């Protein structure tokens, strides 16, 4: 995937990237409460470029700010379209490590919320556990500014980093997402099962919501529900789908 810099710049400029959405379903009620926005970029010569590669290219050539702004505005525009059609869904957008360190991030998010007249509390920003390791105090300052805007903060891939307990204590979080590595094998791996249960208990001790990622079968869904997990996403519910298809999916699953 070398030499994609010019293609990515052009793709952002001309809207050649797409955002698909993976529903997050509340386990108690079975209702879809929100969606996670996921990048999709396909090139004629390369096929679909994996999202981590897109982010790596963007970070490597100074395009990550433009990419983040594009995804944020596209997602909030779609959310506004769903709202006009009577479907209220929270949206979650992933932030890269570099983006979290950008002093202009709170201003960018405030501007996007204003542009689409979005309710701040309907936007969740997902960060990885390791994104803050380099400068914890600076990350904390940026996250505090984001919280003042009224948005929610979530830790993606929780449990795979080095600082899980202190993380929950120090940062102004709303949600933990259990990494799919633990979720996918929890039914036949006692250690994974214990980790999943521990994260659920930890989240609830700190009044946080907890989301299980990568749920691939009904039996795992039932087990997560029994454990008291709040929300789940994964192939057992639906893969990520385009905005128009999501609209139809939500109407069918109301």
Secondary structure as UniProt FT lines:
FT   TURN            2..3
FT   HELIX           5..13
FT   TURN            14..15
FT   STRAND          18..26
FT   TURN            27..29
FT   STRAND          32..43
FT   TURN            44..46
FT   STRAND          47..49
FT   HELIX           51..60
FT   TURN            61..62
FT   HELIX           64..84
FT   TURN            85..86
FT   STRAND          90..94
FT   HELIX           97..100
FT   TURN            103..104
FT   HELIX           105..115
FT   TURN            116..117
FT   HELIX           120..122
FT   STRAND          123..128
FT   HELIX           129..132
FT   HELIX           136..149
FT   STRAND          152..158
FT   HELIX           164..170
FT   STRAND          175..178
FT   HELIX           180..183
FT   TURN            184..188
FT   HELIX           190..205
FT   TURN            206..207
FT   STRAND          209..212
FT   HELIX           218..227
FT   STRAND          231..232
FT   TURN            235..237
FT   STRAND          241..242
FT   HELIX           243..252
//
